[in-house]
């Protein structure tokens, strides 16, 4: 993949929280001159960096005032119109968009190459080796049928064309809505109307990766595990009660957990945190499922 710029950037604005965290983790934070309001990790290190607004509503004039020689964006988290405004101002952009764990690790290698700083090569190599180890270990495990919502009212989730799905796959979770595309309009997505045909102009180029679903669909999918993340929607134990009232294996076995959404959705170095925090949950779930499988 060609480099986003043909020089070593020295003044960078990151509009991607996971990239901001990754730059700190691989000791390239010295290039940062601006971040978003949602760049919250590591908290103690961000206090002196200017915030330029949210990921969806950055202050373009403030970004320009920081004189960056590179703005890092993400094709999901940031808006096309903001990218166009920055380009019109002559500011070079790096628009990232990994959809798999491997692509996210490759992005870390690309970042070190762009900034010509290889000090943290051993750390990234360890992340990659751990990914390979986890992948091999999961070959001998039965996939756990898993549901992860990302929103409610209406309920929403992610299909197979997302980074979250690939994280789930890596750890041996079977995304029960992997093949579920978003339908238009909203009433069709939740089963209350007929969907518009694929060739309808109102559907053309619409993102179908994040379907809106009903509780009835969730029940029909029979997930053995429900993970409730704290972003982009903050799910709580109160939300867990909704799922405990469903006739699903996850509810019968008590396999409903609230977790950090960053473990599933932040690409970059944050996958290293997932390697330590997700397996203990899955080990508990697998022990319960082995008991159930043994009874059948």
N, C-alpha and C positions, 0 to 999 in steps of 0.2 A: 504494500500500500504506500503511495507517495506521501511524503511528509507534508503537513499542513502549511509549513513555511520553510524557506530555504536559509534560515538563520536561527541562531539560538535565542529564543525569547527571554527577555529579562524583566518585563513588566506584564503580568498576567492577571486577568480577571476571570475567576471561575464562577460560572452560573450553574454549576452542577455540584450539589452537596457531596456526592460520593467521590467525585474527582478531587474536591477540596480535601476531604479526609485522606484520600490516597496520596496526594502531594505531600501531606504531612508525614504519612507513614513511610514514604520512601525518601524523606528528607529533601524534598524539592520545594518546600513551603516558602523558601526565601524569594521565590519569583512572584509570589502573590502580592497584588496591590489592591484587590477588591474581591468581595465574596457576596453571596446572597444572604437574605435574612434567614434562610433555611439551612445554611451551612453552619451546623451546630457542633460538629466534632472535628478536632478535640476542643472542648469548650474553653479551657484555660489558655489556649494558644490563639484564639480568634478575637480576643478583646480589642486588640489594636488595629485590626484590619477594617477598613471602611466597608459598610454594607451598602449594596446598590439596589435594594428592593428584593422582591420575590422572584422565584424562577419564572413565573408567568407574567410578571409586571415589573421588569427591571427598569430603573431610571436611566434611560439612554444618555441623557445629558451628563449625569453623574459619572457614568462609565467613560464617556468621552473626556471628562475633566481629569480622569486618572491617567490619561495618555498610555493606555495599554498597547503593547505590540502584539498581543494575542488575547482573544477572548475564547474560552473553552465553553462549549454548549453541548446539549444533548437533544437528539431529535424527538424525544418524547417529553422531556421535562420543560423544554423551552419552546417559545412560539416562533413560527416562521417569520411573522412580521417584525419581531425584534431582531432576528438575524438579518433581515433585509435592511433594517434601519442602521444597524452597525456596519454592514457592508457599504451602505451608501455613505457612511461617514469615513470610509477608508480604513476601517479597523479589521485586521485579519482575524478570521474565525477558524476554530477547529470544532466541527460538529461531530460528536461521537454518538454511538448508538449500538453498543454490544447487545446481542440477543442471547448469547450463550456464555457460560462460565469461561470457556476457552477463549472466546473473543474478548472477554473482559481482561483475562490475563495477558493476551496479546497486546491489548491497549496499554497495559502497564509497561511492557517492553518498548512499545512505541514512544511512550512518554519519556522514558529514560534516554531513548535515542534522540528524540527531538531536543531535549535539554542537555544532551551530551554529558550526562552525569550518571555513572554506573555504580555509584557507591552501594546502592541497595540491591544489586543483582542477586546476591545470595538470598535475600528475603523473598524476592519474587520467584526465584528458582524453587525455594522451599514451598511456596504456595502452589506452584505448578506440580511439584512432586506429591504434595498432599492430595491435590485434586486427583491425580492418577491413582494414588493408593485408595482413596475413597471409592472411586469408580470401580476398581477391581474388587474391592470388598463387597460392593453392592451386587455384583454379579451372582453371588451365592445367597442373596436374600430375596424373599418374596416381596414384591412391591406393595407398599401400603397405600390403599385407596384414600386419597387425601383431598380435602376441600379447604381452600384459602380464600376468604372474601377480601376484597379491597375497599368496599363501600357498602352502605346500606341505604334503604329508602330511595331507589331500589337497591337490592343486593347486586353486587357486581363481583366478577372474578376475572382471571386471566387465562387465555388459552395457550396452545403450544408454541405460538410464535413470540413468546416473551421471555425476558431474562428470568423472571420469577419461575416460570415453568421449568427452565433448564436447571435452576438450583434445586428444585424439587426432584427432578429426574436424577440428578447427581447423587442425592442422598437416599435414593430408593423409594421416593414417594410417587405414586401414580396420580397425576392430576386428573380428577374425575371429570373436569370440563375441558380437557385438552383439545377436543374436537368441536367444541361449541363456539361458533362464530356469533358475533353481535348481529342482531337483526334490526331493521328499521321499519317503522318508527318504534318508539319506546313500547307501545302497547303490544307490538308484535314480538319484541324481545322477551317480554314476560308472559307471552302466551295468550294475550287478550285480543289479538287481531292477526290478520294475514300479513306476512312480511312483504315489503316491496320487492319486485323481481330484481335480480342482480344487474340487469341492463337498464334499470330506471335511472335517469340523470340525477335524481335526488340521493342515490346510493353510491354513485361513482366516486371512487377514491376515498370513501369513508373508511375509517379504521375499524376493523371488525375483531380486533384481538381482545377486547375487554367486554364480554357479554354481560348483560343485565339479566338476572335470573330470578326465579320464584323459589319460595321455600319448598313448594311441591317438587320442583326439579331437583333440589338438593336432596330431598328425601328419596326420590327415585334413584339418585346416583349412589346411595348407600355408602357414603364415606366411612372409613374405619378410623379416621383421624381428622379433626378440624383444628386448624391453626388460625388464631385471631391476631393479626398484626396491629401495631399501634400507628401505622401510617399506610396509605395517605389518610385513612379514617382511623380514629383512635377507638378500637374495640376494647371493651371492658368485660369484667366478669358478669355484668348485667346482660351483655349481649350473649355471653356463653349460655345463659339460661334459655335463650331462644332455641338453641341447638339441642339442649338437653331435653327439650319437649318434643323433639322430632324422633320418629321411629327409624333411627340410623345406628349402625354398630358403634360409631364414635360416642354416642350418647349412652348406650347400654354399657359400654366398657369404661366410661369416664375419660375417654381420649379427646378432650377438648382443652386446648392450651392457649393462653395469651402469650405472645412473644414479641420481640422487637421486629418491626417490619423491615428494618435495615438488613437483617440477616438474610432476608429473601429477596430484597429489591435493590440494595445498594451494590452496584458492581464495583470492581477495583479491589483494593486490599481488604475490603470488608468481608470478603468471602473467607478470609482467614479466621475471623471471629465466628463465622457460621460453622467452621470445622470443629470448634470447641463447644459451641452452645447447642447446636441442633442434635448431634448424635445421642446425648444422654436422654433427650425426650423420646427419640425414636427407639432407643434400646428398651425403654419402659413399655412402649406401645407394642414392640415386637414380642416381648415376653407374654403380654396378655393375649396377643393374637395366636401365639404358639399354643397356649392353653386351649383357646377356642378351636383352632385347627385340629388339635389332638382329640377333641371331643366329637369331631365330625366323622 
